[in-house]
Amino acid sequence: MAYASLHCERGDEKSEAQSAERARICEEIRFVQSAMFDLGAHLATPLTTSDEASIRRTSFPENMTAKLEEWMDRMDAELQPLATFVLPGGHPAAAALHLARTVCRRGERLLVPLLEEKDIAPHAFHFVNRLSDYFFVLSRYVNHITGVEETTWVSSK
């Protein structure tokens, strides 16, 4: 995600529309980065063993997933429907987002025991699940707006 964030600082757009789109994406990425700090505080404060004041201070907002859903719906409306799997890659920022997606999925699997023990709020777990989907859709969208064709999976059989 840091690599994708670095692309926010560059200014190699070909049009004003691309510049505005880059700014919107960068705003989303910065929001996600801040949300990850909020999530970290929530994860560091187990609900089953922490005092009420700590739990209140480090609670994870329930509306975070709705923002991701809204952003994904907007981007999905401009993308071609998937007919097969997409291989990671394309524009460097899209490739970085694919990597962020896989790291997010790994983190999600590590959170399952905390969810089962009721040490984290279910909506925090759901956010991580949808965050990996957001990274996938955003990677496809970045390829779309930069004119980079997606590479689709072809069975090696």
GUVO-545363 format. One record per residue (C-alpha): residue in one letter; x, y, z. Coordinates in steps of 0.001 Angstrom, whole numbers, padded with zeros to 6 digits. Each point is the difference from the previous one (the first is absolute). Layout:
BEGIN
{"a" {X Y Z}}
...
***
This chain:
BEGIN
{"m" {000000 000000 000000}}
{"a" {002922 002299 000610}}
{"y" {001061 -000367 -003633}}
{"a" {-003494 000881 -001183}}
{"s" {000079 002934 002396}}
{"l" {003258 001168 -001577}}
{"h" {-001789 000194 -003337}}
{"c" {-002267 002573 001608}}
{"e" {002926 002394 000136}}
{"r" {000937 -000315 -003666}}
{"g" {-001625 002168 -002632}}
{"d" {000262 -001842 -003306}}
{"e" {-003677 000230 -000957}}
{"k" {-000842 000780 -003591}}
{"s" {-003152 001993 000731}}
{"e" {-001805 001985 002644}}
{"a" {-002490 -002865 000408}}
{"q" {002840 -002423 000755}}
{"s" {001392 002478 002513}}
{"a" {-003366 000248 001770}}
{"e" {-000349 -003782 -000015}}
{"r" {003491 -000429 001445}}
{"a" {-000870 002469 002770}}
{"r" {-003194 -001927 000823}}
{"i" {001857 -003336 000125}}
{"c" {002744 001513 002158}}
{"e" {-002613 001341 002402}}
{"e" {-001482 -003515 000263}}
{"i" {003430 -001559 000590}}
{"r" {000793 002514 002717}}
{"f" {-003352 -000745 001632}}
{"v" {000792 -003737 -000093}}
{"q" {003443 000613 001481}}
{"s" {-001579 001907 002899}}
{"a" {-002641 -002712 000408}}
{"m" {002781 -002561 000291}}
{"f" {001405 001917 002986}}
{"d" {-003477 -000018 001559}}
{"l" {-000228 -003729 -000682}}
{"g" {003410 -000574 001574}}
{"a" {-001120 001733 003193}}
{"h" {-003156 -002121 000033}}
{"l" {001987 -003216 -000504}}
{"a" {002402 000952 002782}}
{"t" {-002906 000303 002437}}
{"p" {-001635 -003432 000386}}
{"l" {-003697 000391 000768}}
{"t" {000016 -002900 002459}}
{"t" {002814 001232 002239}}
{"s" {000170 003799 -000324}}
{"d" {-001679 002591 002192}}
{"e" {-003031 001889 -001292}}
{"a" {001835 003327 -000389}}
{"s" {002676 -001602 -002204}}
{"i" {-002618 -001797 -002061}}
{"r" {-001932 003246 -000567}}
{"r" {003198 001902 -000878}}
{"t" {001127 -002611 -002539}}
{"s" {-003353 -001051 -001446}}
{"f" {-000035 -000431 -003768}}
{"p" {-002716 002047 -001749}}
{"e" {-002791 -002101 -001472}}
{"n" {-000443 002160 -003117}}
{"m" {003447 -000684 -001483}}
{"t" {-001113 -002942 -002139}}
{"a" {-002809 002058 -001536}}
{"k" {002569 002462 -001361}}
{"l" {001927 -002828 -001658}}
{"e" {-003217 -001381 -001494}}
{"e" {-000934 003422 -001378}}
{"w" {003422 000461 -001591}}
{"m" {-000020 -003510 -001494}}
{"d" {-003464 000493 -001487}}
{"r" {001089 003253 -001659}}
{"m" {003103 -001586 -001534}}
{"d" {-001758 -003238 -000959}}
{"a" {-002507 001991 -002039}}
{"e" {002845 001003 -002353}}
{"l" {001703 -003397 -000240}}
{"q" {-000676 -002858 -002373}}
{"p" {-001595 -002961 001786}}
{"l" {002441 -002785 000781}}
{"a" {-000328 -003142 -002097}}
{"t" {003105 -001662 001418}}
{"f" {002690 000576 002596}}
{"v" {002303 002996 -000358}}
{"l" {003718 -000482 000544}}
{"p" {001684 002531 002288}}
{"g" {001926 002685 -001804}}
{"g" {-000471 002807 -002463}}
{"h" {000760 003553 001010}}
{"p" {002552 000121 002877}}
{"a" {-002613 001453 002377}}
{"a" {-002468 -002743 -000979}}
{"a" {002634 -002661 000606}}
{"a" {000690 001502 003445}}
{"l" {-003722 -000089 000767}}
{"h" {-000113 -003688 -000950}}
{"l" {002794 -000580 002500}}
{"a" {-001887 001991 002644}}
{"r" {-003036 -002216 -000689}}
{"t" {001932 -003191 000665}}
{"v" {001529 001391 003197}}
{"c" {-003474 001074 001103}}
{"r" {-001372 -003513 -000634}}
{"r" {002826 -001468 002073}}
{"g" {-000832 002416 002799}}
{"e" {-003661 -000947 -000230}}
{"r" {000857 -003673 000559}}
{"l" {002067 000969 003049}}
{"l" {-002993 001860 001456}}
{"v" {-002326 -003025 -000060}}
{"p" {001071 -001273 003447}}
{"l" {-000508 003488 001488}}
{"l" {-003492 000122 -001507}}
{"e" {-000811 -003492 001299}}
{"e" {001171 000983 003496}}
{"k" {-002067 003212 -000250}}
{"d" {003125 002109 000533}}
{"i" {-000830 002240 -002981}}
{"a" {-003230 001483 -001285}}
{"p" {-001541 -001913 -002927}}
{"h" {-000237 003214 -002038}}
{"a" {003778 000474 000320}}
{"f" {000529 -003469 -001448}}
{"h" {-002497 000753 -002770}}
{"f" {001910 003195 -000816}}
{"v" {003223 -001962 -000556}}
{"n" {-001881 -002448 -002219}}
{"r" {-001450 002773 -002133}}
{"l" {003281 001927 000013}}
{"s" {001668 -002782 -001984}}
{"d" {-002891 000179 -002485}}
{"y" {000435 003762 -000178}}
{"f" {003699 -000423 -000836}}
{"f" {-000931 -002448 -002769}}
{"v" {-002610 002300 -001537}}
{"l" {002312 003011 000355}}
{"s" {002830 -001876 -001722}}
{"r" {-002308 -000787 -002918}}
{"y" {-001184 003610 -000042}}
{"v" {003545 001393 -000025}}
{"n" {000796 -002188 -003013}}
{"h" {-003212 001211 -001644}}
{"i" {000628 003730 000462}}
{"t" {003652 -000283 -000993}}
{"g" {-000843 -001982 -003136}}
{"v" {001912 -003090 001078}}
{"e" {-001620 -003211 -001172}}
{"e" {-000643 -002649 002630}}
{"t" {001595 -003393 -000481}}
{"t" {-002541 -002742 000448}}
{"w" {000671 -003495 001224}}
{"v" {000287 -002717 -002617}}
{"s" {000085 -003554 001257}}
{"s" {003332 -001719 -000502}}
{"k" {-001762 -003330 -000501}}
***
